[in-house]
Amino acid sequence: MSARDPLADLRRIAFLLERANEATYRVRAFRSAAKTLGALPAAEVAERARTGKLTELSGVGDVTARCVAESLAGEEPVYLRRLLATEGTDLDEAAAKLRDALRGDCHTHSDWSDGGSPIEEMALAAVELGHEYMVLTDHSPRLTVARGLTAERLRKQLDHVAAVNEALPKGFRLLTGIEVDILADGSLDQDEKLLARLDVVVGSVHSGLNDDRAKMTRRMLTAIANPHLDILGHCTGRMVSSRPAGVTGPGDRGHRARTRKESEFDADAVFAACAEHDVAVEINSRPERQDPPKRLIRLALEAGCRFAIDTDAHAPGQLDWQRFGCERAALCGVPAKRVVNTWTADRLVKWTAGRS
């Protein structure tokens, strides 16, 4: 039998573990092994596998070494085969139909801020999932715990995204963006001229989450009225469970295991403003967020809001979490025509440009 690609198998295992929300250390074991072995000549990897010396390398353990040996022997690794055989259940019909309608993801992170993987790896995972585009939305500067991007670093990232796009498969676009902090006065935490250059701006509250109802409402209404804001991210800021797998970057501290109650604000006023200013309400797909709760999704739907069903992915395998958001959206009766990431990239960018 001809050899398989052991690095591809290791990365596929990591992806499936992330998607299944398995423990971070398991994901890290396979990604670390892939990184270590990827730096070596293929011949050396094969020789070490033959002589049983793979585990002498930092980052390669018994399990990952066994997977590599099986790949090089032309066999599908047993670990991978087991994951594929138990990878989950099908979505119900309505949620599956909505998931199939999605063309991209408007909220993702890389290791430029608090994500665990390079931009290129995130983009290639999106390609493999069948996405037509992915919006890169690393954090803004005030969120220092997440290594938020200063204006200078964001400019460098824009140049880097342009270079990455040149190397990506035709038919896929990496769009520029940011998850910008909504500050205490409702202003957006980035240079206005830079915001105008971006394809998509997601705005989220990350600080002062216990502000009183009136203060939080004023803060959100001010941000929604800003012509640069396109999507209101995880609007209640709640955490319903502990940290998921795969958040392995420097900003891991921002996703510590904890729960957090919803921020209080006048939802009727906020969603009315979103509808008036044509700002989409994000349905955040992260299992530990489930934000907004279903009662608020229904309220936003009744208010006439658009939506974006996003993953807020911090690792490649999390890009497949859109199914969780689709399940909640389908339960609330959200139609595909109200979801902005069912649009083509051209239509999405035309909409955001028109708003600005």
C-alpha positions as CSV (number, residue, x, y, z in Angstrom):
1,M,0.0,0.0,0.0
2,S,1.2,3.5,-0.8
3,A,1.9,5.8,2.1
4,R,-0.7,8.4,3.3
5,D,0.2,11.9,4.3
6,P,0.9,11.6,8.1
7,L,0.8,15.3,8.6
8,A,-2.6,15.6,7.0
9,D,-3.9,12.8,9.1
10,L,-2.6,14.4,12.3
11,R,-4.3,17.7,11.4
12,R,-7.5,16.0,10.4
13,I,-7.6,14.3,13.8
14,A,-7.0,17.6,15.5
15,F,-9.8,19.2,13.5
16,L,-12.3,16.5,14.4
17,L,-11.4,16.7,18.1
18,E,-11.9,20.5,18.0
19,R,-15.2,20.1,16.2
20,A,-16.4,17.6,18.8
21,N,-15.3,20.0,21.6
22,E,-12.8,17.6,23.1
23,A,-10.3,18.6,25.7
24,T,-7.7,21.2,24.6
25,Y,-4.7,19.0,25.5
26,R,-5.8,16.3,23.1
27,V,-6.1,18.8,20.2
28,R,-2.7,20.3,21.1
29,A,-1.0,16.9,21.1
30,F,-1.9,16.3,17.4
31,R,-1.2,19.9,16.3
32,S,2.2,19.9,18.1
33,A,3.2,16.6,16.5
34,A,2.2,17.9,13.1
35,K,4.2,21.1,13.6
36,T,7.3,19.2,14.8
37,L,7.3,16.7,12.0
38,G,6.5,19.3,9.4
39,A,9.8,20.9,10.1
40,L,11.7,17.7,9.2
41,P,12.5,16.1,5.8
42,A,10.0,13.4,4.9
43,A,12.8,10.9,4.7
44,E,13.8,11.5,8.3
45,V,10.2,11.1,9.5
46,A,9.9,7.8,7.6
47,E,13.2,6.6,9.0
48,R,12.3,7.5,12.6
49,A,9.0,5.8,12.2
50,R,10.7,2.6,10.9
51,T,13.2,2.6,13.8
52,G,10.7,3.6,16.5
53,K,12.5,6.9,17.2
54,L,9.6,9.4,16.6
55,T,8.9,9.8,20.3
56,E,12.5,11.1,20.8
57,L,11.2,14.3,19.2
58,S,9.7,17.1,21.4
59,G,5.9,17.2,20.8
60,V,5.6,13.6,19.6
61,G,4.1,11.0,21.9
62,D,3.2,7.4,21.7
63,V,-0.3,7.9,20.3
64,T,0.8,10.4,17.6
65,A,3.8,8.3,16.7
66,R,1.5,5.3,16.2
67,C,-0.8,7.4,13.9
68,V,2.2,8.5,11.8
69,A,3.5,4.9,11.5
70,E,0.1,3.7,10.4
71,S,-0.2,6.6,7.8
72,L,3.3,5.8,6.4
73,A,2.2,2.2,6.1
74,G,-0.7,3.3,3.9
75,E,-3.3,2.6,6.6
76,E,-5.9,5.0,7.9
77,P,-4.8,5.6,11.5
78,V,-7.1,3.7,14.0
79,Y,-7.5,6.9,16.0
80,L,-8.8,8.8,12.9
81,R,-11.0,5.9,11.9
82,R,-12.7,5.8,15.3
83,L,-13.3,9.6,15.2
84,L,-14.9,9.4,11.8
85,A,-17.1,6.5,12.9
86,T,-18.5,8.5,15.9
87,E,-18.3,12.1,14.7
88,G,-21.9,13.0,15.5
89,T,-25.5,13.0,14.5
90,D,-27.2,14.8,11.6
91,L,-28.9,18.1,12.0
92,D,-32.6,18.1,11.8
93,E,-33.9,19.0,8.4
94,A,-34.5,22.8,9.0
95,A,-31.1,23.3,10.6
96,A,-29.4,21.3,7.9
97,K,-31.1,23.3,5.2
98,L,-30.0,26.6,6.8
99,R,-26.4,25.3,7.3
100,D,-26.3,24.3,3.6
101,A,-27.3,27.8,2.7
102,L,-24.3,29.4,4.5
103,R,-21.5,30.5,2.2
104,G,-19.0,31.8,4.7
105,D,-18.2,32.8,8.3
106,C,-18.1,36.5,9.4
107,H,-16.3,36.1,12.8
108,T,-13.0,34.2,13.1
109,H,-9.7,34.6,14.9
110,S,-6.1,33.7,14.2
111,D,-2.8,33.7,16.2
112,W,-2.4,37.4,15.4
113,S,-4.7,37.9,18.4
114,D,-6.0,35.1,20.7
115,G,-6.5,32.3,18.2
116,G,-4.4,29.2,18.2
117,S,-3.6,28.9,14.5
118,P,-2.0,30.9,11.7
119,I,-4.3,32.8,9.2
120,E,-3.3,30.4,6.4
121,E,-4.3,27.4,8.4
122,M,-7.7,28.9,9.3
123,A,-8.4,29.8,5.7
124,L,-7.5,26.4,4.3
125,A,-9.8,24.7,6.9
126,A,-12.6,27.0,5.7
127,V,-11.8,25.9,2.1
128,E,-12.0,22.3,3.1
129,L,-15.4,22.9,4.7
130,G,-16.7,24.2,1.4
131,H,-16.9,27.9,2.5
132,E,-16.6,30.5,-0.3
133,Y,-15.2,33.1,2.1
134,M,-14.0,33.6,5.6
135,V,-13.8,37.0,7.4
136,L,-10.8,37.4,9.6
137,T,-11.8,39.4,12.7
138,D,-9.0,39.5,15.2
139,H,-9.5,41.7,18.3
140,S,-8.9,45.4,18.6
141,P,-6.2,47.0,20.8
142,R,-8.0,47.6,24.1
143,L,-8.5,43.9,24.6
144,T,-4.9,43.4,25.7
145,V,-5.6,39.9,27.2
146,A,-6.3,38.8,23.6
147,R,-3.3,40.6,22.0
148,G,-5.7,43.0,20.2
149,L,-4.3,44.6,17.1
150,T,-3.0,48.1,17.2
151,A,-3.6,50.2,14.1
152,E,0.0,49.5,13.0
153,R,-0.4,45.7,13.4
154,L,-3.8,45.8,11.6
155,R,-2.2,47.6,8.6
156,K,0.4,44.8,8.5
157,Q,-2.3,42.2,8.7
158,L,-4.2,43.8,5.8
159,D,-1.0,43.4,3.7
160,H,-0.6,39.8,4.9
161,V,-4.2,38.9,4.0
162,A,-3.7,40.3,0.5
163,A,-0.6,38.0,0.1
164,V,-2.5,35.0,1.6
165,N,-5.4,35.5,-0.9
166,E,-2.9,35.2,-3.8
167,A,-2.0,31.7,-2.6
168,L,-5.5,30.4,-1.8
169,P,-7.6,28.3,-4.2
170,K,-9.6,30.2,-6.8
171,G,-13.2,30.7,-5.8
172,F,-12.3,31.3,-2.1
173,R,-11.8,34.8,-0.6
174,L,-10.3,35.7,2.7
175,L,-12.1,38.9,3.7
176,T,-10.6,41.6,6.0
177,G,-12.3,42.5,9.2
178,I,-12.0,43.0,12.9
179,E,-13.9,42.2,16.1
180,V,-13.8,45.7,17.5
181,D,-14.5,46.5,21.1
182,I,-17.5,48.6,21.9
183,L,-16.0,51.0,24.5
184,A,-17.8,52.5,27.5
185,D,-19.0,55.5,25.6
186,G,-20.2,53.4,22.6
187,S,-17.2,54.3,20.4
188,L,-15.4,51.7,18.4
189,D,-11.9,50.7,19.5
190,Q,-10.0,51.3,16.2
191,D,-9.0,54.2,13.9
192,E,-12.1,55.2,11.9
193,K,-10.1,55.4,8.6
194,L,-8.9,51.8,9.1
195,L,-12.4,50.6,9.9
196,A,-13.5,52.1,6.6
197,R,-10.9,49.9,4.8
198,L,-12.2,46.7,6.2
199,D,-14.7,44.4,4.5
200,V,-16.6,43.5,7.7
201,V,-16.7,45.0,11.2
202,V,-18.1,43.0,14.1
203,G,-18.6,45.0,17.2
204,S,-18.8,43.4,20.7
205,V,-18.8,44.4,24.3
206,H,-16.0,42.7,26.2
207,S,-15.6,45.0,29.3
208,G,-18.0,46.5,31.8
209,L,-20.4,43.6,31.2
210,N,-22.1,44.4,34.5
211,D,-23.0,47.9,33.6
212,D,-26.5,48.9,34.6
213,R,-29.3,48.5,32.0
214,A,-29.5,52.2,31.0
215,K,-25.8,52.6,30.6
216,M,-25.4,49.4,28.6
217,T,-28.3,50.4,26.3
218,R,-26.8,53.8,25.6
219,R,-23.5,52.2,24.9
220,M,-24.9,49.7,22.4
221,L,-27.2,52.2,20.7
222,T,-24.2,54.6,20.1
223,A,-22.2,51.7,18.6
224,I,-25.1,50.5,16.4
225,A,-25.5,54.1,15.0
226,N,-21.8,54.1,13.9
227,P,-21.8,53.6,10.1
228,H,-18.7,51.3,10.3
229,L,-20.4,48.7,12.4
230,D,-21.9,45.8,10.4
231,I,-22.6,43.0,12.9
232,L,-23.4,43.2,16.6
233,G,-21.4,40.3,18.1
234,H,-22.5,38.1,21.0
235,C,-24.8,40.8,22.3
236,T,-25.4,39.6,25.9
237,G,-21.8,38.5,26.6
238,R,-23.1,35.5,28.5
239,M,-21.2,32.2,29.2
240,V,-23.3,29.2,29.8
241,S,-20.6,26.6,30.2
242,S,-16.8,26.1,30.5
243,R,-14.1,26.8,27.9
244,P,-14.2,24.7,24.7
245,A,-11.4,22.7,23.2
246,G,-8.8,24.1,20.8
247,V,-8.3,27.6,22.2
248,T,-4.5,27.3,22.5
249,G,-3.2,30.7,21.6
250,P,-1.8,33.4,23.9
251,G,-5.3,34.7,24.5
252,D,-6.4,31.4,26.1
253,R,-6.8,33.4,29.3
254,G,-9.8,35.1,27.7
255,H,-11.7,31.8,27.5
256,R,-11.1,30.4,31.0
257,A,-13.6,27.9,32.3
258,R,-16.4,29.9,33.9
259,T,-20.0,30.9,33.5
260,R,-21.3,34.5,33.2
261,K,-24.7,36.0,33.3
262,E,-26.2,38.0,30.5
263,S,-25.6,41.8,30.4
264,E,-28.7,43.8,30.9
265,F,-30.0,46.2,28.2
266,D,-33.2,47.3,26.6
267,A,-33.4,44.6,23.9
268,D,-36.5,46.1,22.2
269,A,-34.6,49.4,21.7
270,V,-31.3,47.7,20.7
271,F,-32.9,45.4,18.1
272,A,-35.1,48.3,16.8
273,A,-31.8,50.2,16.2
274,C,-30.2,47.3,14.5
275,A,-33.2,47.1,12.1
276,E,-33.1,50.8,11.5
277,H,-29.4,51.0,10.8
278,D,-29.3,47.6,9.1
279,V,-26.8,46.1,11.5
280,A,-26.9,42.3,11.6
281,V,-27.4,40.5,14.9
282,E,-24.9,37.7,15.4
283,I,-26.0,34.3,16.4
284,N,-22.8,33.1,18.0
285,S,-22.3,29.4,17.5
286,R,-19.8,28.8,20.3
287,P,-21.2,26.1,22.6
288,E,-20.2,27.9,25.7
289,R,-21.8,31.2,24.6
290,Q,-25.1,30.3,22.8
291,D,-25.5,34.0,22.5
292,P,-28.1,35.5,22.1
293,P,-30.5,33.2,23.9
294,K,-33.4,32.0,21.9
295,R,-35.9,34.4,23.3
296,L,-33.7,37.3,22.1
297,I,-33.2,35.7,18.7
298,R,-37.0,35.6,18.3
299,L,-37.3,39.2,19.5
300,A,-34.7,40.4,16.9
301,L,-36.5,38.4,14.2
302,E,-39.8,40.1,15.1
303,A,-38.0,43.5,15.0
304,G,-36.9,42.9,11.4
305,C,-33.2,42.4,12.0
306,R,-30.8,40.6,9.7
307,F,-28.6,37.9,11.3
308,A,-25.1,36.5,10.9
309,I,-24.5,32.9,12.0
310,D,-20.9,32.9,13.0
311,T,-18.5,30.5,14.8
312,D,-16.2,33.0,16.6
313,A,-13.7,30.3,15.8
314,H,-10.3,30.4,17.5
315,A,-9.0,27.2,15.9
316,P,-9.6,25.4,12.6
317,G,-11.9,22.6,13.9
318,Q,-14.2,25.2,15.4
319,L,-15.0,26.5,12.0
320,D,-17.5,23.6,11.7
321,W,-19.4,24.9,14.7
322,Q,-21.9,26.8,12.5
323,R,-24.2,23.8,12.9
324,F,-24.8,24.8,16.5
325,G,-25.9,28.3,15.6
326,C,-28.0,26.9,12.8
327,E,-29.9,24.6,15.2
328,R,-30.7,27.5,17.4
329,A,-31.7,29.8,14.5
330,A,-33.9,27.0,13.0
331,L,-35.7,26.6,16.4
332,C,-36.5,30.3,16.3
333,G,-37.7,30.3,12.7
334,V,-34.9,32.4,11.3
335,P,-35.2,32.2,7.4
336,A,-32.1,31.9,5.3
337,K,-33.0,35.1,3.4
338,R,-32.4,37.1,6.7
339,V,-28.9,35.7,7.2
340,V,-26.1,37.8,5.6
341,N,-23.6,35.0,5.3
342,T,-25.9,33.1,3.0
343,W,-24.9,35.8,0.5
344,T,-22.0,35.7,-1.9
345,A,-18.8,37.5,-0.9
346,D,-19.5,40.2,-3.5
347,R,-23.0,40.9,-2.1
348,L,-21.8,40.9,1.5
349,V,-19.0,43.4,0.8
350,K,-21.4,45.5,-1.3
351,W,-23.8,45.6,1.7
352,T,-21.1,46.6,4.2
353,A,-19.7,49.2,1.8
354,G,-23.1,50.7,1.3
355,R,-23.7,50.9,5.1
356,S,-20.5,52.9,5.5
